Amino acid sequence: MYASGFAIGHHGEILQGVFRGEDSRLHRGLVTLPFPPRYSIAVAEPIDGIEVLVRPKHKTKSGAAARLLLGGIGYTGRGIKVTVNSNIPEGFGLGSSTTDVVATIRATARLFGLQLVE
């Protein structure tokens, strides 16, 4: 049994900060543009043991995201392995780690039958 998750890349943070609204209150804001030709796909599957493994190993943020999700639902069962594949070059502001994390969360949630609100 396995589950997959998909997320598209984006053109980084074009505008980011805190802005004063018409109500004179401060609001956090972020503007980004989707970039569908770039994406990440994560596949989550149960494994023997109790650990969360992520491949490739350097996708540490994806591993942390899966662990947080599992901790949040109180899961203490078998381990899982998450394999992340992406066509987003790393380090260019195209959202590679964010996209990996979103795909990982979607795959891990689906593996456990969780419904995410998007």
Disulfide bonds with the S-S distance in Angstrom:
none
